[in-house]
């Protein structure tokens, strides 16, 4: 579709004075950075505490998330919570967000069928991700699936090749400079973020689609266990 080939992007909707996740969440409700807002019920922003030790980045909200306005509350979210528990990660120390904040779908009858976001959607929404990270200071970033990997690590990164591998963050980002500074006060002063780690793995929805769900789930838990060990270390 021609309208998805370009998009104004989210940058103009991010208030320069926003200095908390709540400020960003409130501003995101009015985002018109790409055309996805037209059909979606609402913006689905990240959730969790600014002091979270682990940040999970997924693809986009699904049908349930779009209705409830919260990320990871549908079937994939329930599976992720179970995997987090099995890997020994503390759910209280996790921030959950998506690379794209609106649900992209096509209607089939009355059903809304998930459609993978295009590059233009990932690019348009990326400023929200950068703004979120400016308010976060994670020790580990977990990238869930290809869309999130493209948003943070660039189009050449392959989750299938490097899943479960601990990479330096933000050095491994496609544009590390976007993630190297965090604010220290309301006067606009910033400081370098402490070095952290990044780990890529499959999206929990891929487990639900897998021919052998048990094997796929065990692989997800194994990857998340590496993240848990990195925190402990």
C-alpha positions as CSV (number, residue, x, y, z in Angstrom):
1,X,0.0,0.0,0.0
2,X,1.3,3.4,-0.9
3,X,0.5,4.9,2.4
4,X,2.9,2.6,4.2
5,X,5.8,3.4,2.1
6,X,6.6,6.6,4.1
7,X,5.5,7.8,7.4
8,X,6.2,11.1,9.4
9,X,7.6,9.1,12.3
10,X,7.0,9.5,16.0
11,X,9.7,12.0,16.8
12,X,7.3,15.0,16.5
13,X,5.0,13.5,19.1
14,X,7.6,13.0,21.8
15,X,7.5,16.1,24.1
16,X,11.1,17.4,24.7
17,X,10.3,18.0,28.3
18,X,9.2,14.4,29.0
19,X,11.4,13.1,31.8
20,X,9.5,10.0,33.0
21,X,8.0,6.9,31.5
22,X,4.6,8.2,32.5
23,X,5.1,11.4,30.5
24,X,6.1,9.3,27.5
25,X,3.1,6.9,28.0
26,X,0.7,9.9,28.1
27,X,2.2,11.5,25.0
28,X,2.2,8.2,23.0
29,X,-1.6,8.1,23.2
30,X,-1.7,10.8,20.5
31,X,1.0,9.4,18.2
32,X,0.2,9.6,14.5
33,X,3.7,8.7,13.4
34,X,2.4,6.1,10.9
35,X,-1.0,5.0,9.6
36,X,-1.4,2.1,12.1
37,X,-3.1,4.3,14.6
38,X,-6.2,4.6,12.3
39,X,-7.3,1.0,12.7
40,X,-5.8,0.1,16.1
41,X,-7.9,0.6,19.2
42,X,-5.2,2.5,21.1
43,X,-1.5,2.9,21.6
44,X,0.1,0.1,23.6
45,X,3.1,1.5,25.5
46,X,5.6,-0.3,27.7
47,X,4.9,-1.3,31.3
48,X,7.1,-1.8,34.3
49,X,9.3,0.1,36.6
50,X,12.0,2.6,35.4
51,X,14.5,0.7,37.7
52,X,13.8,-2.6,36.0
53,X,17.0,-4.7,35.7
54,X,15.7,-6.5,32.5
55,X,14.0,-4.9,29.5
56,X,12.1,-7.2,27.1
57,X,11.5,-5.8,23.6
58,X,8.9,-7.6,21.5
59,X,7.3,-7.0,18.1
60,X,4.0,-5.2,18.4
61,X,0.8,-5.6,20.5
62,X,-1.6,-8.4,19.5
63,X,-5.4,-8.4,19.5
64,X,-5.7,-8.8,23.3
65,X,-3.0,-6.2,24.0
66,X,-4.7,-3.7,21.6
67,X,-8.0,-4.1,23.5
68,X,-6.5,-3.9,27.0
69,X,-3.8,-1.3,26.2
70,X,-1.1,-3.3,27.9
71,X,1.8,-5.3,26.3
72,X,2.1,-9.1,26.7
73,X,-1.3,-9.9,28.2
74,X,-2.4,-12.3,25.4
75,X,-1.4,-15.9,24.9
76,X,2.2,-15.1,24.0
77,X,2.4,-12.9,27.1
78,X,1.1,-15.7,29.3
79,X,3.7,-18.1,27.8
80,X,6.5,-15.5,28.3
81,X,5.5,-15.2,32.0
82,X,5.8,-18.9,32.5
83,X,9.2,-18.9,30.7
84,X,10.4,-16.1,32.8
85,X,9.5,-18.0,36.0
86,X,11.1,-21.2,34.7
87,X,14.3,-19.3,33.8
88,X,14.5,-17.9,37.3
89,X,14.0,-14.3,36.4
90,X,12.2,-12.0,38.9
91,X,9.1,-10.7,37.1
92,X,9.1,-7.7,39.4
93,X,12.4,-6.5,37.8
94,X,11.2,-6.6,34.2
95,X,10.1,-3.8,31.9
96,X,8.0,-5.0,28.8
97,X,7.6,-3.1,25.6
98,X,7.3,-3.5,21.8
99,X,9.2,-2.1,18.9
100,X,5.9,-1.0,17.3
101,X,3.2,0.4,19.6
102,X,0.1,-0.1,17.5
103,X,-1.5,-3.4,16.4
104,X,-1.1,-4.1,12.7
105,X,-3.8,-6.6,11.4
106,X,-6.1,-7.4,8.6
107,X,-9.8,-8.2,9.0
108,X,-11.0,-11.7,8.0
109,X,-14.7,-11.6,8.7
110,X,-14.9,-10.4,12.3
111,X,-11.4,-11.7,13.2
112,X,-8.4,-9.4,13.3
113,X,-5.4,-11.4,12.0
114,X,-1.9,-10.3,13.0
115,X,0.3,-8.8,10.3
116,X,4.1,-8.3,10.8
117,X,5.0,-4.6,10.8
118,X,6.9,-3.3,7.8
119,X,10.2,-1.5,7.9
120,X,8.4,1.8,7.7
121,X,6.5,1.0,10.9
122,X,9.6,-0.1,12.7
123,X,11.4,3.1,11.7
124,X,8.5,5.4,12.4
125,X,8.0,4.0,15.9
126,X,11.7,3.7,16.8
127,X,11.9,7.1,18.5
128,X,9.5,5.9,21.2
129,X,11.9,3.0,21.9
130,X,14.9,5.3,22.1
131,X,12.9,7.6,24.5
132,X,12.0,4.7,26.7
133,X,15.5,3.5,26.9
134,X,16.6,7.0,28.0
135,X,14.4,6.5,31.1
136,X,15.6,3.0,31.7
137,X,18.9,1.6,33.0
138,X,18.7,-2.2,32.4
139,X,21.5,-4.7,33.1
140,X,20.1,-7.0,30.4
141,X,18.1,-6.3,27.3
142,X,16.2,-9.2,25.9
143,X,15.2,-9.0,22.2
144,X,12.2,-11.2,21.3
145,X,12.1,-12.0,17.6
146,X,13.1,-10.5,14.3
147,X,11.1,-7.2,14.4
148,X,12.6,-6.2,17.7
149,X,16.0,-7.2,16.5
150,X,15.6,-5.0,13.4
151,X,14.5,-2.0,15.5
152,X,17.5,-2.2,17.9
153,X,20.2,-4.1,16.0
154,X,19.6,-3.4,12.4
155,X,18.2,-5.3,9.4
156,X,21.2,-7.6,9.0
157,X,20.9,-9.1,12.5
158,X,19.6,-12.7,12.5
159,X,18.0,-14.0,15.7
160,X,18.4,-17.6,14.4
161,X,22.2,-17.1,14.2
162,X,22.9,-15.3,17.4
163,X,20.1,-16.3,19.8
164,X,21.2,-17.0,23.3
165,X,24.5,-15.1,22.9
166,X,25.3,-12.3,25.3
167,X,26.3,-9.2,23.4
168,X,27.5,-5.8,24.7
169,X,24.8,-3.2,25.1
170,X,24.5,-0.5,23.8
171,X,27.6,-1.2,21.7
172,X,25.8,-3.9,19.7
173,X,23.0,-1.5,18.7
174,X,22.7,-0.4,15.0
175,X,23.1,3.2,16.3
176,X,24.8,2.9,19.8
177,X,24.8,6.7,20.2
178,X,21.0,6.7,20.5
179,X,21.3,4.6,23.7
180,X,24.5,5.8,25.3
181,X,23.1,8.7,27.3
182,X,20.5,8.9,30.1
183,X,19.3,12.0,31.8
184,X,20.5,12.7,35.4
185,X,18.3,15.7,36.2
186,X,15.5,17.9,34.8
187,X,18.0,20.5,33.7
188,X,18.9,18.3,30.7
189,X,22.2,17.0,32.0
190,X,23.1,13.5,30.9
191,X,25.6,10.8,31.7
192,X,26.9,7.7,29.9
193,X,24.9,4.5,30.6
194,X,26.8,1.7,32.4
195,X,27.7,-1.2,30.0
196,X,25.0,-3.8,29.9
197,X,24.3,-7.0,28.0
198,X,21.8,-7.9,25.2
199,X,20.4,-11.3,24.4
200,X,18.2,-12.2,21.4
201,X,15.8,-15.0,21.4
202,X,12.6,-16.1,19.6
203,X,9.3,-14.4,20.3
204,X,7.0,-16.4,22.5
205,X,4.4,-16.4,19.7
206,X,6.9,-18.4,17.7
207,X,6.6,-21.1,20.4
208,X,2.9,-21.1,20.0
209,X,3.2,-21.6,16.3
210,X,6.0,-24.3,16.5
211,X,5.4,-27.8,15.3
212,X,7.0,-29.1,18.5
213,X,6.0,-26.5,21.2
214,X,7.8,-28.3,24.0
215,X,11.2,-28.1,22.2
216,X,10.6,-24.5,21.2
217,X,9.6,-23.6,24.7
218,X,12.6,-25.3,26.2
219,X,14.8,-23.3,23.9
220,X,13.2,-20.1,25.0
221,X,13.7,-20.9,28.6
222,X,17.3,-21.9,28.0
223,X,18.0,-18.5,26.4
224,X,16.3,-16.7,29.2
225,X,18.3,-18.7,31.8
226,X,21.5,-17.2,30.2
227,X,20.0,-13.8,30.8
228,X,19.2,-14.7,34.4
229,X,22.8,-15.9,34.9
230,X,24.1,-12.6,33.5
231,X,22.2,-10.8,36.2
232,X,23.4,-13.0,38.9
233,X,27.0,-12.6,37.6
